[in-house]
């Protein structure tokens, strides 16, 4: 399957789960597994009765009490932040909730990353260390800054960048590390920040899937130099589109504001002209801010429910042979669980490929999908390396070496094994988690029917 098709399938999966229209690891030692309900039953994919026939929650969930506020903004004609107050109000509230001094609202998570990179001085010819297991936007923004995204391999147990693989990727051109709290699971920020300090690098957290996630009592997105968030329609805090940059340095945040507002003077960013620095229009709209403030009312409650259900689900599936739940670092107080991941080891399922396992689980009424593919093998990499700009910025020797190093065995393996469950499945009850666990057990016990 082409990578673009995998990315489309991911979007389709999240959209379908949100609409409520679908009914859904390398092993170390795996303990013996006893008899379970569902053994010798006919799998739903073979015509049997599915474990679950009830629907799952739709997403996003609209709060009707916010409609008057939306209408008020629309009727006022003050639809952009230059004439309104709602974006500024949201920024103050989100900064307070997340424990940051400042927040800048942007048009998307991608534009948040672009603003952060420019504000921290990442420029043409630089190199940036990032995780290979992430949405394509994380390294597209590096390419858009004419810098080189350099991948450090993934830790399959945590689904996060492996901090022990970072230093070997650093050279004299390295400017930044962009850790990604992918799926809403925190990366190891202690080790990453220590490496950054040692090598005088900036850290931009891609927290686009990590609202309310916590590392040692602090929210993800507040642990590096800047943190970036997305509020796209499928996200746990949604407004259709939208994003934010969090930071604690006033001058850097002033610079972010100026960059996102066409380079105009702002705060400490002065000059003799109206436009002292380069910038573009990456502003959030007023009505999006109203939607976000409405959605924020459920943010804490939803975050706690996802974590409680995720913990219980892990306890129910961890001993099923061939099913390996994700691992959280000991320092994680809370994960965001934009997606709940586990790994599927086909050798425990008669070597049935992941696609058949997913189809069987979906037939049992459990919405699920595979994870990211090896996107670093996509055509966009060669398109960039072969461009006139990159051949001017980087030597042939560097680009050839980059191609040779573009191999990440741990991430490749994870891409073959990952299974995702949407965050909406975690907004239910303990009994609903039992349905998920029982469906996985049923598929395992009747795996002979998959061949």
GUMITOR-924492 format. One record per residue (C-alpha): residue number from 1; residue in three letters; x negated, y negated, z. Coordinates in steps of 0.25 Angstrom, whole numbers, plus 5000, padded with zeros to 4 digits. Layout:
<pts>
<NUM,ala,<X,Y,Z>>
...
</pts>
This chain:
<pts>
<1,unk,<5000,5000,5000>>
<2,unk,<4995,4986,4996>>
<3,unk,<4992,4977,5008>>
<4,unk,<5002,4967,5003>>
<5,unk,<5012,4977,5003>>
<6,unk,<5008,4981,5018>>
<7,unk,<5010,4966,5022>>
<8,unk,<5023,4965,5015>>
<9,unk,<5028,4978,5022>>
<10,unk,<5024,4972,5035>>
<11,unk,<5032,4959,5033>>
<12,unk,<5044,4968,5028>>
<13,unk,<5042,4976,5041>>
<14,unk,<5043,4964,5050>>
<15,unk,<5054,4958,5042>>
<16,unk,<5063,4971,5042>>
<17,unk,<5060,4973,5057>>
<18,unk,<5064,4958,5059>>
<19,unk,<5077,4960,5051>>
<20,unk,<5081,4973,5058>>
<21,unk,<5082,4980,5045>>
<22,unk,<5073,4992,5047>>
<23,unk,<5077,5004,5057>>
<24,unk,<5050,5006,5056>>
<25,unk,<4983,5027,5077>>
<26,unk,<4968,5032,5076>>
<27,unk,<4970,5041,5087>>
<28,unk,<4962,5043,5099>>
<29,unk,<4967,5054,5109>>
<30,unk,<4982,5055,5107>>
<31,unk,<4989,5063,5119>>
<32,unk,<4997,5075,5117>>
<33,unk,<5012,5072,5114>>
<34,unk,<5024,5079,5119>>
<35,unk,<5038,5082,5113>>
<36,unk,<5046,5070,5111>>
<37,unk,<5061,5067,5107>>
<38,unk,<5062,5067,5092>>
<39,unk,<5053,5080,5089>>
<40,unk,<5058,5089,5078>>
<41,unk,<5068,5078,5074>>
<42,unk,<5070,5074,5060>>
<43,unk,<5063,5060,5057>>
<44,unk,<5072,5049,5052>>
<45,unk,<5063,5048,5039>>
<46,unk,<5068,5063,5036>>
<47,unk,<5082,5060,5039>>
<48,unk,<5083,5061,5054>>
<49,unk,<5089,5052,5064>>
<50,unk,<5081,5040,5067>>
<51,unk,<5076,5037,5081>>
<52,unk,<5082,5023,5080>>
<53,unk,<5094,5017,5072>>
<54,unk,<5095,5004,5079>>
<55,unk,<5090,4991,5073>>
<56,unk,<5078,4983,5079>>
<57,unk,<5078,4968,5083>>
<58,unk,<5078,4958,5071>>
<59,unk,<5068,4947,5071>>
<60,unk,<5067,4935,5072>>
<61,unk,<5078,4933,5083>>
<62,unk,<5085,4920,5081>>
<63,unk,<5089,4911,5093>>
<64,unk,<5102,4904,5090>>
<65,unk,<5100,4894,5101>>
<66,unk,<5088,4888,5092>>
<67,unk,<5098,4885,5080>>
<68,unk,<5102,4871,5085>>
<69,unk,<5087,4867,5087>>
<70,unk,<5084,4872,5072>>
<71,unk,<5096,4864,5067>>
<72,unk,<5092,4852,5074>>
<73,unk,<5078,4852,5068>>
<74,unk,<5084,4855,5054>>
<75,unk,<5094,4844,5055>>
<76,unk,<5083,4834,5060>>
<77,unk,<5075,4835,5048>>
<78,unk,<5063,4835,5056>>
<79,unk,<5058,4849,5051>>
<80,unk,<5043,4847,5051>>
<81,unk,<5035,4845,5063>>
<82,unk,<5030,4831,5059>>
<83,unk,<5045,4826,5062>>
<84,unk,<5049,4836,5072>>
<85,unk,<5046,4841,5087>>
<86,unk,<5049,4856,5086>>
<87,unk,<5036,4861,5082>>
<88,unk,<5029,4853,5092>>
<89,unk,<5038,4858,5103>>
<90,unk,<5036,4873,5098>>
<91,unk,<5021,4871,5099>>
<92,unk,<5021,4866,5113>>
<93,unk,<5030,4878,5117>>
<94,unk,<5022,4888,5110>>
<95,unk,<5009,4883,5115>>
<96,unk,<5015,4884,5129>>
<97,unk,<5020,4898,5128>>
<98,unk,<5007,4903,5122>>
<99,unk,<4998,4896,5132>>
<100,unk,<4991,4887,5122>>
<101,unk,<4988,4872,5123>>
<102,unk,<4993,4869,5109>>
<103,unk,<5001,4875,5098>>
<104,unk,<5002,4871,5083>>
<105,unk,<5014,4876,5075>>
<106,unk,<5011,4880,5061>>
<107,unk,<5018,4885,5048>>
<108,unk,<5014,4900,5050>>
<109,unk,<5004,4909,5057>>
<110,unk,<4995,4908,5045>>
<111,unk,<4995,4893,5045>>
<112,unk,<4992,4893,5060>>
<113,unk,<4979,4902,5057>>
<114,unk,<4975,4892,5045>>
<115,unk,<4977,4880,5055>>
<116,unk,<4969,4887,5066>>
<117,unk,<4957,4891,5056>>
<118,unk,<4956,4877,5051>>
<119,unk,<4956,4871,5064>>
<120,unk,<4945,4880,5069>>
<121,unk,<4936,4877,5057>>
<122,unk,<4937,4890,5050>>
<123,unk,<4933,4886,5036>>
<124,unk,<4928,4891,5022>>
<125,unk,<4917,4901,5023>>
<126,unk,<4920,4905,5038>>
<127,unk,<4923,4919,5042>>
<128,unk,<4934,4923,5052>>
<129,unk,<4935,4936,5060>>
<130,unk,<4949,4942,5059>>
<131,unk,<4957,4955,5062>>
<132,unk,<4960,4964,5049>>
<133,unk,<4973,4968,5056>>
<134,unk,<4982,4956,5054>>
<135,unk,<4991,4949,5045>>
<136,unk,<4985,4944,5032>>
<137,unk,<4987,4930,5036>>
<138,unk,<4975,4931,5047>>
<139,unk,<4965,4932,5036>>
<140,unk,<4972,4925,5025>>
<141,unk,<4970,4912,5033>>
<142,unk,<4955,4915,5034>>
<143,unk,<4954,4916,5019>>
<144,unk,<4963,4903,5017>>
<145,unk,<4952,4896,5025>>
<146,unk,<4941,4902,5015>>
<147,unk,<4935,4910,5027>>
<148,unk,<4932,4924,5027>>
<149,unk,<4941,4934,5036>>
<150,unk,<4932,4944,5042>>
<151,unk,<4939,4956,5048>>
<152,unk,<4935,4963,5061>>
<153,unk,<4941,4977,5062>>
<154,unk,<4953,4980,5070>>
<155,unk,<4955,4988,5083>>
<156,unk,<4966,4998,5079>>
<157,unk,<4970,5000,5094>>
<158,unk,<4974,4986,5096>>
<159,unk,<4976,4982,5081>>
<160,unk,<4968,4970,5084>>
<161,unk,<4954,4965,5079>>
<162,unk,<4943,4973,5085>>
<163,unk,<4935,4963,5093>>
<164,unk,<4923,4972,5093>>
<165,unk,<4922,4971,5078>>
<166,unk,<4922,4956,5077>>
<167,unk,<4908,4952,5080>>
<168,unk,<4902,4960,5069>>
<169,unk,<4910,4952,5059>>
<170,unk,<4905,4938,5064>>
<171,unk,<4894,4931,5056>>
<172,unk,<4889,4917,5054>>
<173,unk,<4902,4913,5046>>
<174,unk,<4912,4918,5056>>
<175,unk,<4920,4907,5062>>
<176,unk,<4932,4913,5069>>
<177,unk,<4939,4925,5074>>
<178,unk,<4954,4927,5071>>
<179,unk,<4959,4938,5080>>
<180,unk,<4974,4943,5077>>
<181,unk,<4983,4947,5088>>
<182,unk,<4990,4956,5077>>
<183,unk,<5003,4962,5080>>
<184,unk,<5003,4953,5093>>
<185,unk,<4993,4961,5100>>
<186,unk,<4982,4953,5106>>
<187,unk,<4968,4954,5100>>
<188,unk,<4956,4955,5110>>
<189,unk,<4954,4940,5112>>
<190,unk,<4943,4941,5123>>
<191,unk,<4934,4948,5114>>
<192,unk,<4937,4940,5102>>
<193,unk,<4935,4927,5109>>
<194,unk,<4922,4932,5115>>
<195,unk,<4917,4935,5101>>
<196,unk,<4922,4921,5096>>
<197,unk,<4914,4914,5107>>
<198,unk,<4902,4922,5105>>
<199,unk,<4901,4918,5090>>
<200,unk,<4907,4904,5091>>
<201,unk,<4920,4908,5083>>
<202,unk,<4934,4903,5084>>
<203,unk,<4946,4912,5087>>
<204,unk,<4959,4910,5080>>
<205,unk,<4970,4920,5086>>
<206,unk,<4979,4925,5075>>
<207,unk,<4991,4927,5085>>
<208,unk,<5001,4926,5074>>
<209,unk,<5008,4939,5080>>
<210,unk,<5004,4937,5095>>
<211,unk,<5014,4927,5101>>
<212,unk,<5014,4929,5116>>
<213,unk,<5003,4940,5116>>
<214,unk,<4993,4938,5128>>
<215,unk,<4979,4941,5130>>
<216,unk,<4975,4941,5145>>
<217,unk,<4986,4931,5148>>
<218,unk,<4984,4922,5136>>
<219,unk,<4993,4921,5124>>
<220,unk,<4986,4926,5111>>
<221,unk,<4984,4914,5102>>
<222,unk,<4978,4906,5114>>
<223,unk,<4965,4914,5115>>
<224,unk,<4957,4909,5104>>
<225,unk,<4954,4896,5098>>
<226,unk,<4967,4895,5091>>
<227,unk,<4979,4905,5090>>
<228,unk,<4989,4907,5078>>
<229,unk,<5003,4912,5078>>
<230,unk,<5014,4915,5068>>
<231,unk,<5029,4913,5069>>
<232,unk,<5033,4920,5056>>
<233,unk,<5047,4927,5056>>
<234,unk,<5042,4941,5061>>
<235,unk,<5034,4935,5072>>
<236,unk,<5038,4936,5087>>
<237,unk,<5039,4921,5087>>
<238,unk,<5045,4918,5074>>
<239,unk,<5050,4906,5066>>
<240,unk,<5049,4911,5052>>
<241,unk,<5036,4905,5049>>
<242,unk,<5027,4897,5058>>
<243,unk,<5014,4898,5066>>
<244,unk,<5006,4892,5077>>
<245,unk,<4992,4889,5082>>
<246,unk,<4988,4889,5097>>
<247,unk,<4976,4882,5103>>
<248,unk,<4970,4876,5116>>
<249,unk,<4961,4866,5109>>
<250,unk,<4967,4853,5107>>
<251,unk,<4958,4848,5096>>
<252,unk,<4959,4861,5088>>
<253,unk,<4974,4861,5089>>
<254,unk,<4974,4846,5085>>
<255,unk,<4967,4851,5073>>
<256,unk,<4976,4862,5070>>
<257,unk,<4988,4852,5070>>
<258,unk,<4981,4843,5060>>
<259,unk,<4978,4855,5051>>
<260,unk,<4992,4860,5051>>
<261,unk,<4997,4846,5048>>
<262,unk,<4990,4843,5035>>
<263,unk,<4977,4838,5043>>
<264,unk,<4984,4826,5049>>
<265,unk,<4977,4819,5062>>
<266,unk,<4982,4825,5075>>
<267,unk,<4977,4824,5089>>
<268,unk,<4962,4825,5089>>
<269,unk,<4962,4827,5074>>
<270,unk,<4960,4812,5070>>
<271,unk,<4954,4805,5058>>
<272,unk,<4954,4793,5050>>
<273,unk,<4964,4798,5040>>
<274,unk,<4978,4805,5042>>
<275,unk,<4972,4819,5038>>
<276,unk,<4958,4821,5044>>
<277,unk,<4958,4836,5042>>
<278,unk,<4962,4846,5032>>
<279,unk,<4976,4852,5035>>
<280,unk,<4989,4857,5029>>
<281,unk,<5004,4858,5033>>
<282,unk,<5005,4870,5042>>
<283,unk,<5016,4865,5051>>
<284,unk,<5028,4872,5057>>
<285,unk,<5042,4867,5054>>
<286,unk,<5051,4862,5065>>
<287,unk,<5062,4872,5064>>
<288,unk,<5052,4883,5065>>
<289,unk,<5047,4878,5079>>
<290,unk,<5062,4878,5084>>
<291,unk,<5063,4892,5080>>
<292,unk,<5050,4896,5087>>
<293,unk,<5054,4889,5100>>
<294,unk,<5067,4897,5099>>
<295,unk,<5060,4910,5097>>
<296,unk,<5050,4907,5108>>
<297,unk,<5061,4908,5118>>
<298,unk,<5060,4924,5116>>
<299,unk,<5045,4925,5114>>
<300,unk,<5041,4929,5129>>
<301,unk,<5053,4938,5131>>
<302,unk,<5050,4945,5117>>
<303,unk,<5035,4946,5120>>
<304,unk,<5038,4953,5133>>
<305,unk,<5048,4963,5127>>
<306,unk,<5039,4967,5115>>
<307,unk,<5027,4970,5125>>
<308,unk,<5036,4978,5134>>
<309,unk,<5042,4986,5123>>
<310,unk,<5028,4988,5116>>
<311,unk,<5022,4993,5129>>
<312,unk,<5033,5003,5130>>
<313,unk,<5032,5007,5116>>
<314,unk,<5017,5010,5117>>
<315,unk,<5020,5018,5129>>
<316,unk,<5030,5027,5121>>
<317,unk,<5022,5029,5108>>
<318,unk,<5007,5029,5113>>
<319,unk,<5007,5045,5115>>
<320,unk,<5013,5048,5102>>
<321,unk,<5002,5055,5094>>
<322,unk,<4997,5046,5082>>
<323,unk,<5004,5033,5088>>
<324,unk,<4994,5024,5094>>
<325,unk,<5000,5011,5100>>
<326,unk,<4992,4998,5099>>
<327,unk,<4982,4994,5111>>
<328,unk,<4983,4981,5118>>
<329,unk,<4970,4976,5124>>
<330,unk,<4970,4976,5140>>
<331,unk,<4970,4960,5139>>
<332,unk,<4983,4959,5132>>
<333,unk,<4994,4955,5141>>
<334,unk,<5005,4955,5130>>
<335,unk,<5006,4958,5115>>
<336,unk,<5015,4950,5106>>
<337,unk,<5019,4963,5098>>
<338,unk,<5023,4957,5085>>
<339,unk,<5021,4971,5081>>
<340,unk,<5019,4984,5089>>
<341,unk,<5008,4992,5083>>
<342,unk,<5004,5007,5084>>
<343,unk,<4995,5016,5076>>
<344,unk,<4999,5028,5069>>
<345,unk,<4990,5040,5068>>
<346,unk,<4994,5048,5056>>
<347,unk,<4986,5061,5060>>
<348,unk,<4996,5063,5071>>
<349,unk,<5007,5062,5061>>
<350,unk,<5003,5073,5051>>
<351,unk,<4995,5062,5044>>
<352,unk,<5007,5056,5039>>
<353,unk,<5004,5042,5034>>
<354,unk,<5008,5029,5042>>
<355,unk,<5019,5026,5031>>
<356,unk,<5026,5039,5034>>
<357,unk,<5026,5036,5049>>
<358,unk,<5031,5022,5047>>
<359,unk,<5042,5027,5038>>
<360,unk,<5046,5038,5048>>
<361,unk,<5046,5028,5060>>
<362,unk,<5055,5018,5052>>
<363,unk,<5065,5029,5049>>
<364,unk,<5066,5031,5064>>
<365,unk,<5071,5017,5065>>
<366,unk,<5058,5010,5069>>
<367,unk,<5053,4998,5061>>
<368,unk,<5038,4999,5059>>
<369,unk,<5027,4996,5049>>
<370,unk,<5012,4999,5046>>
<371,unk,<5003,4988,5050>>
<372,unk,<4993,4979,5042>>
<373,unk,<4985,4985,5031>>
<374,unk,<4970,4982,5028>>
<375,unk,<4973,4968,5023>>
<376,unk,<4958,4965,5021>>
<377,unk,<4959,4974,5009>>
<378,unk,<4969,4965,5003>>
<379,unk,<4966,4958,4990>>
<380,unk,<4966,4944,4997>>
<381,unk,<4952,4948,5003>>
<382,unk,<4945,4949,4989>>
<383,unk,<4953,4938,4983>>
<384,unk,<4947,4929,4994>>
<385,unk,<4933,4934,4993>>
<386,unk,<4933,4933,4977>>
<387,unk,<4938,4919,4978>>
<388,unk,<4929,4908,4973>>
<389,unk,<4930,4901,4987>>
<390,unk,<4925,4913,4995>>
<391,unk,<4914,4916,4985>>
<392,unk,<4909,4902,4988>>
<393,unk,<4910,4903,5003>>
<394,unk,<4904,4917,5005>>
<395,unk,<4893,4924,4999>>
<396,unk,<4894,4936,4990>>
<397,unk,<4887,4944,5001>>
<398,unk,<4897,4939,5012>>
<399,unk,<4909,4943,5003>>
<400,unk,<4903,4956,4999>>
<401,unk,<4900,4959,5014>>
<402,unk,<4914,4955,5018>>
<403,unk,<4920,4965,5008>>
<404,unk,<4911,4976,5013>>
<405,unk,<4916,4973,5027>>
<406,unk,<4930,4973,5024>>
<407,unk,<4933,4986,5030>>
<408,unk,<4939,4988,5043>>
<409,unk,<4941,5003,5047>>
<410,unk,<4949,5001,5060>>
<411,unk,<4959,4991,5054>>
<412,unk,<4960,5001,5042>>
<413,unk,<4964,5012,5051>>
<414,unk,<4974,5003,5059>>
<415,unk,<4981,4999,5046>>
<416,unk,<4983,5013,5043>>
<417,unk,<4989,5016,5056>>
<418,unk,<4997,5004,5062>>
<419,unk,<5012,5004,5064>>
<420,unk,<5019,4991,5068>>
<421,unk,<5032,4989,5075>>
<422,unk,<5039,4975,5074>>
<423,unk,<5040,4967,5087>>
<424,unk,<5055,4967,5086>>
<425,unk,<5055,4982,5090>>
<426,unk,<5049,4978,5103>>
<427,unk,<5060,4968,5106>>
<428,unk,<5069,4979,5110>>
<429,unk,<5070,4989,5121>>
<430,unk,<5062,5000,5127>>
<431,unk,<5072,5010,5121>>
<432,unk,<5069,5004,5107>>
<433,unk,<5054,5007,5110>>
<434,unk,<5058,5021,5113>>
<435,unk,<5065,5022,5099>>
<436,unk,<5051,5018,5093>>
<437,unk,<5044,5028,5101>>
<438,unk,<5053,5039,5099>>
<439,unk,<5053,5036,5084>>
<440,unk,<5038,5037,5083>>
<441,unk,<5039,5050,5092>>
<442,unk,<5049,5056,5082>>
<443,unk,<5040,5053,5070>>
<444,unk,<5028,5059,5077>>
<445,unk,<5036,5072,5082>>
<446,unk,<5041,5074,5068>>
<447,unk,<5029,5070,5060>>
<448,unk,<5030,5082,5052>>
<449,unk,<5042,5076,5045>>
<450,unk,<5034,5065,5040>>
<451,unk,<5025,5074,5031>>
</pts>
